[in-house]
Each structure stands twice: as structure tokens, then as C-alpha cells.
Amino acid sequence: MNTGIRTVIYPVEDIAEAKALYQSLLGVEPYVDEPYYVGFRVGDQEFGLDPNGMHKEMTTYYNVDDIHGRVAQLQALGAIPQGEVRDVGGGKLVVTLTDPDGNTFGLSQEP
């Protein structure tokens, strides 16, 4: 089952500067504040800052129940995984894919 877009990751160059800007914009403190990632939760959505993503596009993540099954299904329809499914902490699994037109999107699965 797909429960919609729940996570948006922004690639940033200066994480401290971006953190201040998005903290002000979103009006909440980050729930994750590490040199490798800053994450904000607003309702059931997550907005993340990735200082290692400058050579990537902004990515939206669709929350799914079975990430491995969904990857296989989407591959059969022409999507190409951009790496393996990986645990990004606390059991949360993510993977990015591209569609046949080269658009990037991600899947996430909560623990």
C-alpha cells in the first residue's frame, strides 16, 4: 500500500544555514540534527536536509508498506533503482529510483 508522499529531501551546501532557514519556515525544531542530516517533522510529513546531496535533485519519497516488493514491481514497469534499499537509521528503509523518463523519486518504509 502507498500512503502518499511523506518525505521530501533537499540537497544543501551549508547545512547550518539551511537548518536556520527551514527551521524558521517550518516553525519547528529539528527532530534529527546531525552533520550528515537534519530532519524536521510537520504533521506526518518529514522535510530533510542532506549536505551530501548536492549532486542529486530534490527527492520526494512515497511511503510504502513493502519496499522490496514495490521495487520489484516498479522495476518490471521500467523504473531503475539507484542503489540498494538501505536502512537510514532506526529501521527506516529508503531507496531512490528513476522512471523511464529520468525523473527521480524515492520509496520509504517505516519500521
C-alpha positions, 0 to 999 in steps of 0.5 A, a space after each residue: 500500500 502507498 500512503 502518499 508522499 511523506 518525505 521530501 529531501 533537499 540537497 544543501 551546501 551549508 547545512 547550518 544555514 539551511 537548518 536556520 532557514 527551514 527551521 524558521 519556515 517550518 516553525 519547528 525544531 529539528 527532530 534529527 540534527 546531525 552533520 550528515 542530516 537534519 530532519 524536521 517533522 510537520 504533521 506526518 510529513 518529514 522535510 530533510 536536509 542532506 549536505 551530501 546531496 548536492 549532486 542529486 535533485 530534490 527527492 520526494 519519497 512515497 511511503 510504502 508498506 513493502 519496499 522490496 516488493 514495490 521495487 520489484 514491481 516498479 522495476 518490471 514497469 521500467 523504473 531503475 533503482 539507484 542503489 540498494 534499499 538501505 536502512 537510514 537509521 532506526 529501521 527506516 528503509 529508503 531507496 531512490 529510483 528513476 522512471 523511464 523518463 529520468 525523473 527521480 523519486 524515492 520509496 520509504 518504509 517505516 519500521 
